[in-house]
Amino acid sequence: MSRKSLSFEAYVYYASATRSAEQSVAAGRFQNRERTALRNPSTKEATAKPDLAGGLPPDESTPTSQRDEPAKNEVLNPVPYLSSLEADNAAHSARVATWGSVAYLIVTDIFGPSQAPWSFAQMGHGPGFLLYTAIGGLSTYSGWLLWKIFIGLDAEQHPIRNYADIFERLFGTRMKHFVNISQVIQLIPPPYKRLHGLRQTDSQRGVLDVVATLNGLNQAMLCFGGTSLFIFFLAEMRRPMDFWKSLFCAQFFIYTLYVVFGMFVYHWHGQFTYTPAMQGISNLRWQTTLNAITLFTNLISTGLYGNIGLKILYIEVLEPLCNFPVLNSSSGRVRWSILSPVFWSVGFIVAGAIPQLAYVSSLAAALFTVMFTYSLPALAAIVFWSRKDAMMPNEQFDPTTGTFSFQDQGFQRYYRGFMQRPFLNIFNIIYFLSGLVCCALGCYAAIFQLTTAFQNGVATSFTCKSPV
């Protein structure tokens, strides 16, 4: 069955089979460990692994000729010299990440405490603590939503590979292209902003206290941004059902360090708290040392995030929309080699040409990072559960024909699904709208600071010379 012909109900069917198979594999491994000392080694090869494509081992009562024949619309085995069962087991074996390693990846993706003290300086100890607690909990909730959607739509033969795949299966191809293009735009300016080392002075904190508070709110929300990469981590996990362990352990660790570090630095630096935090250190040698360390680590993160943005641009945008060759082909590698310096050159030109790039990147972060982390997961959850809960027990999906026996259609069907979880769905609507409001407020603060910088004459382009 081609990917474009699959319906939402088909993805749910195959995902349910995959999750059942994964649980069977896990249960079988546990039982095998218990019987290791008593098991006859000669029976090792006779123990069949569950077929991840169908969710269950092949029925012995089924004739072999029927057992090996693919369905009319089924995706053909991409490796012809492997059986369907062997290909599925090989695909599953490629997922090797454990929940512990994924927890480490989440920490490295999100954790960046240098902005936290400045957020506390804008709001104070009490409001800052409450804000970080609330945002930390909400970002964890967003990760939980993405996890539930992933395990409900991901299957071995139809895997979810990236953040945009979720929205393609819920909203269609256009939404997928919108998400991919937004991610590319997001990943162009921020990596270079990391190298600028912005230092906030009194004149840059804004004329109005409300702008300073909004900046603190925006920085706190951005500190927990990065949930869009959770899908990449889930796609590499051997047992995606264990992701909740990674999520809660990593988020609790990040939240604790943010609060402790932010409150500690703000307590000792007070009004001289800057962003990054090391700019408030009075000892010039220590400040220079920390700046060098920060520059080195930011160079690494710039390369990593830029590479992610470039791959999203090529694979998810240029290949489907501009008919570019597959990246692994010889012509694809040639075009990749040409595109790579162009991509980095555009990023450098943007970073050098736009005055006060930090404010422009803050605008991009408010538009995309806040949206990807808070608003879009809530929107996806509303649609996912409304459509899934609308499926009735007497409705069946036929994998042979690829059809689903709908009992009803239209608004009535989705309203019935929505009312299966009314409180959760209503909360997600409020969460979605609140995310949009925070996105708008963050954009307002960034635009206000950018216009103030132009009015004060502190805008410079293509130079390191100080404007004052």
N, C-alpha and C positions, 0 to 999 in steps of 0.2 A: 504493500500500500504506500503510495507516495505521501510525502510529508504534507503537502498542501491539501490533500483530500481528507486528512484526518479531522474529525470533529472533536469538540471538547469532551464529549462522552467517550470517544475512543481513547483519548489520552488517559482519562480516569480509569478505564477498563485495563489498559496495559500497565498503568502505574500500580493498580491494586494487585495485579498478578506478580509484578516485580517485588513489591513489598512482602507478599506472602512467601515468595521464593527465598528472599533474603532471611526471613524469620526461620524458614525451614532449614536453610544452610546453617544459621547460627545455632539452632537447636541440635542439628546433627553433629556439629563440631563439639558442642558441650557433651553430648552423649558419648562421642568417640573418645574424648579425653578421659571420661569415666571408665571406659572399657579398654583402654590402651593395653594394659597388662594381660588381658584375657583374650584379646582379639587375635584371630589367626591371620598372619601376614598375607596368606594366599587369598584372603577375601577382600584385600584392600582395593583391588581393581574392580571387584564386583559391586562395590558400593557406589551407586550412581548419584551424582549431584543433581539437585532439582534443575529442571529446565527453566531458566530465567525468562525465556520468551513466553512460555505458557503459564508459568507460575508453579507447575507441578511436574514430577518426573513422568516420562512417557508411560502410558498405560500398557501393561504387558499383554492385555487381551486384544489390543489393537494390532492388526496385521502390520508387518514391517513396511510393506509397500505403501500403506496409507500413512504410517507414522512419519516417514521421511519426506512425503510430498508437501511442498509449501502450498499455502492457500493461494487462491487466485490473485488476490490483491496484496499479498504479503511481500514485505521488502526482501529481495533476494540476498542470499549470503554474500557479502563482499569478498570473502576469501573462498573460492570455489573448492579448494582441496580440503577444507574443513567442513565437518557436518554442522548442522544448525546448532546442536547442543554444544559442540566444541567451540564454535564461534561465540556463542553466548557466554560460555564459561571463560573464554579468553577475554572478552570485553569486560566481564565482571572482575577478572583478576587484574586488569589494568588500573582499577580503583584500589589504591593501596593506603590512602591516608587514614589514620586513626583519629579518634576524637581528641586525643591529647595533642597531636601535631597540628590539628586544625585550630585548637585553642591558642596555640603559639602563633599561628598565622594571623588570627584575628587580632591579637595584641599588637603584632608588628604592623598590621594594616591601620588600626585606629589610633594607637597610643601616640600622643604627641603633647606632652605636658607644658611645653614652653609658653603656650597661650593662656593657660589656666590662671596664673596669678593676675594677669591684666583683667580677666573677666571678673575676678573677685574685687579688684580695685574699682571697677565701675559700679558694682552693686553692693559691696559690703560683705561681711562674713555671713550674716544670717540669710539674706536673700540669695547670695551666691551658693551657699550650701543647699538651700531648698531647690534652687534652680538646677544645680548639677544632679541632685538626687532625682528630680522629676525627669530631666532629659535623659539621664542614664537609664532610668526605668523604661521610658518610652522608646529609646533606641533598642533596648533589649526586646521590647514587645514587637518592634518592627522586624527584628531578626527572627523572632518566633513565628511571625506571620509568614515571612518568606520561606522558612523551613516547612511549615505546614502545607503551603502551596506547592513547594518543590516535591515533597514526598507524595502529594496527591496527583501530580502531573508528570513526573519523571519516570521513564521506563528504560529498560536495557536496550530495546530496539528503537526507541524514540527518546534519547536522552536530552535533558536540559543542560546546555553548555554554558550559558551566560545569563545575565540579568534580563536582557531583552527577550529571550526565548519565552519567559513566563508571560510577558505581555502580548507576544504573538499568539499564544494559545488561548488567551483570554479575550483579546481585542482585535486581533488580526495583524496582517503584515505591516500596515501603515504605522501602527503603534510601535512595532518593533523597530522600524527605521527611525522613527522620532527619538526613541530611547537611545539607539546607537549613535545617532548624530549628536544628540545632546551630550553623551559621554565623551565623544571626541572633542567637542568644544570645551567641555569642562577640563579635560586633561591637557589642553595646550597651554593656557597661561599659568595655572597654579604651580607646575614644576619650576618655572623660572622665578616665580614669586618667592619660592623657598630660598633662593640664592640671594635675594635682595636684603634680607635681614632687617625688615622694617622696624623702626624705633618710633614709638608714639611719644610726641612731646605735647606740652600743654596746648599749643596752638592747633595740633592735629586732633585733639580729643573732641572737637566740635564745640559750637557755641552753646547749644542747648543740652541740658542734662538728659533729656529724653533720648537724644542721639547717642550719648555715651552709654546709656542703659541698653539701648537697642544693639549697640556694638558688642556689649558684654553678653547679651542674649545670643547674638549671632555667633560669636566666638564659642560660646558654650555648646551650641547646637552643632557647630562644625567640628568640635572636638570629638564628638561621637559619630561623625559621618564616616561612611565607608561600608555600609551594609550592602551596597551593590556588588561588592566583591565576594560576599558570602556565597553567592550562587556558584562561583568558580571553585570555592572550597568544597561545597556540597557535591559538586560534580566529580571530585576526586576521592570522595570518601567511600570506603568499602561498605560501611554501614551508615547510610545517611540518617537512619532513625536515631543514632547516637549524637546527632549534632547539638541537641539541647544541652548536653554536658559541656561541650566546647563553648557554646554561647554564654551560658550563665557563669562559668568559671572565668572566662576571659573578660566579660563585661564587669563582673564584680572586682576583678583585679584592676582594670583600667579606672573604674569609678573611684576606688579607694585611693589610688595614687594621684588622680586628678585633685581630689578634695584635699588630701594631706599636703601635697606639694603647693597647690594654689593658696591655701590658707596660711601655710608656713611662710612662704615668700612674701605674701601681702602683709602679714603681721610684722615682718622685720623691715620691709622696704617702704610700706605705706604709699604715699603719693608719688614716690620715685619708682613705682612698679611699672615696668615697660614690657613690650612684647617685641622680640623674644625675651624671656625672663632674665637671661644672662646680661642684658644690656643695663640692668640696674646695679650690677656689681661695681663697687667703687675702685677695687684693685684692678689696675689696667692689665697687669700680667694675667691674672685669672680670667678677666673678660676676654682678652685676646686668645688665650688657650681654648676657652669654651667656644668662642666664635670659630676658631679653626676646626674644632671637632664638629660643630654644627654644620659648617660648610662641607666637610668631608661626607658626613652622613646624608646631607641634603643632596649632594651630587649623586649618591647612590640611589636615593629615592626618586630623584629627577629622572635618572635613566630607567628605573623600573616603571614608573607611572607613564613616562613618555612612550616606552615600548608597548605597554598595555593599550594606550590610546592609538598608537600606530597600527597595532594588530586589529583592533576594533574597526578602525577606518578601512583597512584593506579587506578583511574577511567579511565583515558584517555590512559594510556600506558599498565599497567599490566592486566587490565580486557580484552581489545580486543586482545592484543598480546600474553599474557601468560595464558589466560583462567582463570583468577582469579575469584572467586565468587563475586557476587554483594556486594557492601560495606554494604548495609542495612541488608544483611542476617547474620545469626549467625556465619557461617563460615567466612564470609567476615569481620566481626568485630574482630574475633580472629586473622586473618591474618593482619588486620590493627594494632592491638595491638602489634604484633610481628614486623611489618615493621616500626612502628613509632620510637622506640629507635634505630633501625638500621639506619634509615635515619638521625637522629640527630647525631649519632655516626660517620657516614661517614662525615657529615659536619664538626664536631669537628676535626676529624683526618686531613681532608683537610686543615682546618684553622691552625692547629698546625704544620703540617708536611711541608707545602709549605712555604719557606722563602719569606718574603715580599708579604704576601697574598693580600695586597691592590693593588699591581700592577697586580697580577693574576686576581683579581676580576675586575680591570679596563679593562683587556683584554676581560674577559667574557662580561662585559657591552658593550664594543665597538662592540663585535661580535653580541650580541643578543639584548640588549636594544635599540641600535641605529637602528638595523635592524627592530625590531618589531615596533618602533615608527615612523620611517621615510620611509624606503625602502618598506617593505611589504604592508603597506596601499596603497601606490602608485601603486604597482604591482597589487594588488587586484582590485583597481579601474579601471585600464586599461582593465583587463579581464572582469570585471563585466559589464561595459558600452559597451564594444565591443560586448559581447554576448547578452545583453539585447536590445541594439539598433538595432541589426540584426534581431530581431523578427518583422515581418511585420504584418499589420492589418489582412490580409487574412489567417494568420497562427493561428491555434487554438489548445489549449490543451484540451484533453478529460479526465476529472477526472475519468471517469468510466473505461476506458481501460489504462489510464496512458500514452497515446501516444500523440505526438505533430506532427502536419502536417507541416513538413519542406518543403519549396519551393526550397531551395538550400542547399548545404553543402560545407565544406572545406574553403580554404583560401578566396575565393571570398565573402563568407557570412560574415566572421569576418572583412574583409577589409571594406565592406559596413557599418558594425556597427561601426567600428573605425572612419570612415569619417563622421559620424553623429555629433561627437563632436571633430573635428580635433585638435583645439587649446588646449582644456582641456586635451585630451589624450597625445598630444605631450609634454605639460607641465608636466604631470605625468611621462612620460618616462624620461625627464630630472631630475625630482625630484627623481625618483627611482635610476638613475645612480649616482646622487650627493650623495644620502644616502650611496650607496656602497663605493664611494670614501671616505666619512667621516668615514665610518666603517674601511676602510683600513688604513687611517691615524691614527685613534685612536688605532688600533692594533699595528701600527709601534711605536707610542709613548710609549705604555705600554711595548712592548717587549724591546725597547731601555732602558727604566728605569729599567726593571728587569735585563737585562744583566749588566747594570752599577752597580746595587746593588751587584751582584755576583762578579764583578771585583774589587769592593772596599772593599770586605770582610765584608759587613754589613748584610749578610744573616744568620738568626738564625732559628732553628727549635725546637719545643717543649720546649721552655723556654721563660721566661720574662726577662732574663738577657740582659742588653744592650751589643751589640757587640763592642762598643767603650769605 
